[in-house]
Amino acid sequence: MTSADTGRIYAYGFRHRDCRTCAYWEREGKKPPPHTCLKDWKGSSKAMEASIAEELCVKIQNSGTKINPIIMDNDTTTPARLRNVLNYELTKWDDTGHSSKGLQSKLYELSKVHKELRLEGHTAIKTIKAHYNYAVAQCKGKPDDLADRLGQIVPHIFDEHDKCGSWCKAAEDPLYKPKGLPKDKYLEDKALRLSLDSLFKEQINNVDSIAPAASTRPNESNHNIFASKAAKVRWYGGSESYDGRVSCGVCSKNIGYDYCDHINKSMNISPCVIAKQVADRKTRKRKKQQIVENSREFKIRRKMRKIEEKQAQKSCKVKEGVTYESNVSAPGAEDQNVESIPEPIVTVPKELDEMACVKVVYDLETTGLKTSDQILQIAAISGINKFSTYVTPTKRIPKSASDVTKLECVGGTLMKRTDEKTLVPLSSVSLPEALSELISFLQSINQGDGCILIAHNAPFDQRFTMKALADCDMSTDFSELVVGFADTLPIYRKLYPKLNAKSGGSGHSQEALVKHIIGKKYDAHNAVADVQALQDLINHTKLTDKQLLAESTSTKYYMQQNGELQDIENANLPSLQSLVKSKVLSLQMAKKMARSGLAYAHLKLAFTRETDGFEGIRALLSEVTSSGKVRVTNKVNIIRRVVDYFQGLEKS
């Protein structure tokens, strides 16, 4: 018995069903010699608790002390026996955790009869339990308030809010949707209403025991201490040392790690210096642990970790299907579904995590915006190191592109228009030569950690560059040298929101930014001038590595997204088209699902592996990957549409 106020053990007792000495001689077939036999209990293990509690309470009463109230689980036998032997009125308080779990167990029993409680993975039960826990926590020590609050729960979930308090959002907003209930709709089953009314009436009748919100946690925490002194696997229960081991555990709880020192002093034995040092060290460590464990952050994290572990186990169960099944030779066993669902694709992180590499400002000029268009000019600059080359086009340059870049192709020669009548020939090379020269330039300035290419609207430059490298079979060499691309456009949009063209500003084009911030004009759409201007702009505004890293895309991520994942998407997406055509999924969501390694057959498997299908689909789509992100989505409305689709197929 542990004091709720001090957390120390107030009284303890023993019951032994076995004696190791007697057991030994019985195996030998001989009569045991005279010894101190430990056997003092012949009843069941369940009856031990009530017997010891009765013994301890009588001893405490005889010593002139009263125990009141007593905090216990939902057991009613022990309090009844205690009331028969005590000469005062005993009050029993229910442990909050046990009373909540007891309510949950009864709700699950009701779910066997009432379908509404089973829908969407027993969502309604979780909501009812949450309402109950909130009511107990908010009305702690106020039985009348708790009775009123418990009486509001059942009407509330059946869309009756006349008695609801300020906690009810539906009383203020008539259009409020109860998100914690199946399909965001209130319950309607009249038979279920009667059952819930009866169940909560029991809780209200017992409100005096529930309202204190008491806890048996101080007593429960003793288990680890006793397990360290008398491990069950060693069967100390039949040994004479058992009582002493448990007593050591009590001393450890009440006094601390230095209880041995106190025992030595009481026996006039000199204390052990080393044992004292070890005990002090353990005590300091335990105090630090208690400070951490009592913090709100630790408790929240512990709760979230339990939820995450439960979700992970459920996801594994849905993905793996039947991994072990007894009675394999029984009729119908061969029909068990043993096909597994693939693990999520492990994706490379998108953003770079460090900026130890060389920063290179980079720009392209092209014949258009499509990746099928051609690169005409490549330029890069890093400090005083500069690179520029023109690329000989293999196709005609559209007039729209020539008007912007002033570049034209005449007789296979790249020309630049300086005015309406003058065309100046330019020295140009083939695309493979241009990319090879770019790689050589980057190698010359590389300091061992690679390079990051910085561009304004970098996705455009990255897309064209990676496509050209793939066409020329140079992607590997480039990816080993260039760690990624950083985009300055979103950075300047955040730094200068008033320049938004929709708000009447000049916009966030590189040319507009240079003019607004630095106050100069330059030859825009000339790659050489563009990279020089962007480098000046970055230096002038003093962009930090942190800002650039936040808007970076690693080369490996880009290659994976457009290589391996693209192949996976192409393989899985056709099977999901029926969901897209039925407007169950958007095309973008279907692509995301396909890239995660899921096809139509996998969704169907997940649906069949849980009772109502909802939990299976939710566990699969909302699985947390190794990168900490959700596999596909955790949005309930999308999950519901998928479940409704498969339920519709079953009915038809």
Secondary structure, DSSP 4 states (H G I P E B T S, - for coil): -B-TTT-SB-------S--HHHHHHHHHTSPPPS--------S-SHHHHHHHHHHHHHHHHHTT----SEEE-S--HHHHHHHHH-SSPPPEEEBHHHHHHHHHHHHHHHHTT-GGGTHHHHHHHHHHHHHHHHHHHHTTT-HHHHHHHHHHHHHHHTT--SS--TT-STTT-TT---TTSGGG-----HHHHHHHHHHHHHHHHTHHHHTT-B--HHHHTHHHHHHHHS-GGGTGGGSTHHHHHHHHHHHHHHT-TTHHHHHHHHTT-PPPHHHHHHHHHHHHHHHHHHHHHTSHHHHHHHHHHHHHHHHHHHHHHHHH--S--S-TTSTTGGG---PPPPPPP-PPPSS-S---SEEEEEEEEES-SSTTS-EEEEEEEETTEEEEEEE--SSPPPHHHHHHH-EEEETTEEEEESSSS-EEE--EE-HHHHHHHHHHHHHHH--SS-EEEEETTHHHHHHHHHHHHHHTT-HHHHHHHEEEEEESHHHHHHH-GGG-GGGTS--S-HHHHIIIII-----TT-HHHHHHHHHHHHHHHT--HHHHHHTEEEHHHHHHHTTHHHHHHHHHGGGGHHHHHTTSS-HHHHHHHHHTT--HHHHHHHHHTSSSSHHHHHHHHT-B-TTSSBSS---HHHHHHHHHHHHHHHH-
